[in-house]
């Protein structure tokens, strides 16, 4: 999976490395802040994972091996506002 979207002067890209269950997140733009969160939800809308994005040079990696196989909804939030949305299909 690779997705790249531009929201409010922020460019967000998410890449899944299924070989090692890592979700790579890249954020670039004028307004890169520390108060960004990645939220993963199931298709019923239930939040299953939340983490603050600790960006280093605009990059962050999250281990998703704890998620079961399935389809998930991803969101990157800043102060409760959704800046990015995408689907994640995780297969073991």
Legacy VTK file of the C-alpha trace (Angstrom):
# vtk DataFile Version 3.0
C-alpha trace
ASCII
DATASET POLYDATA
POINTS 92 float
0.000 0.000 0.000
1.226 3.452 -0.845
-0.850 6.567 -0.549
0.184 10.177 -0.813
-2.193 13.062 -0.106
-1.934 16.804 0.489
-3.994 18.408 3.289
-3.686 21.982 4.521
-0.050 22.394 3.349
0.894 18.987 4.762
1.863 16.141 2.480
1.200 12.756 4.085
2.346 9.426 2.666
1.796 5.982 4.205
3.605 2.841 3.075
3.072 -0.680 4.400
6.075 -2.993 4.484
4.221 -6.292 4.884
7.437 -8.320 5.087
8.164 -6.967 8.554
4.745 -5.538 9.559
5.935 -1.928 9.572
3.821 1.054 8.657
6.030 3.886 7.380
4.589 7.394 7.632
6.066 10.450 5.964
4.846 13.981 6.696
6.199 17.055 4.925
5.102 20.640 4.590
5.123 24.049 6.152
3.058 23.054 9.149
4.761 19.858 10.397
4.028 19.728 14.114
4.638 17.353 16.965
0.971 17.007 17.852
0.104 14.479 15.155
-1.540 11.143 15.951
-2.066 8.004 13.901
-5.423 6.373 14.594
-6.276 2.886 13.317
-9.893 1.782 13.391
-11.797 -1.279 12.295
-14.602 -1.056 9.740
-17.227 -0.667 12.463
-15.510 2.570 13.553
-13.978 1.168 16.748
-10.528 2.564 17.479
-8.037 -0.304 17.787
-4.775 1.633 17.975
-3.610 5.191 18.581
-0.099 6.532 18.675
1.550 9.919 18.680
3.735 10.330 15.614
7.271 10.992 16.776
8.604 12.320 13.505
12.334 12.383 12.835
13.076 14.377 9.682
9.405 13.976 8.786
9.432 10.174 9.078
7.944 7.719 11.563
7.574 3.928 11.683
4.970 1.917 13.575
4.978 -1.826 14.189
1.544 -3.244 13.339
2.171 -6.935 13.957
-0.292 -6.748 16.878
-3.159 -6.096 14.437
-5.038 -9.124 13.146
-5.394 -9.649 9.397
-8.176 -7.515 8.001
-9.183 -4.135 6.625
-8.592 -1.048 8.750
-9.178 2.671 8.434
-6.174 4.939 9.037
-6.298 8.545 10.065
-3.649 11.149 10.833
-5.039 13.743 13.223
-3.869 17.138 14.417
-5.746 18.505 17.436
-8.731 16.295 16.620
-8.913 17.339 12.960
-8.449 14.577 10.386
-5.637 15.541 8.007
-5.356 12.214 6.219
-7.541 9.145 5.720
-6.851 5.859 3.997
-7.582 2.136 4.131
-5.074 -0.464 5.273
-5.333 -4.108 4.243
-3.213 -6.228 6.560
-2.393 -9.799 5.663
-0.278 -12.209 7.665
LINES 1 93
92 0 1 2 3 4 5 6 7 8 9 10 11 12 13 14 15 16 17 18 19 20 21 22 23 24 25 26 27 28 29 30 31 32 33 34 35 36 37 38 39 40 41 42 43 44 45 46 47 48 49 50 51 52 53 54 55 56 57 58 59 60 61 62 63 64 65 66 67 68 69 70 71 72 73 74 75 76 77 78 79 80 81 82 83 84 85 86 87 88 89 90 91
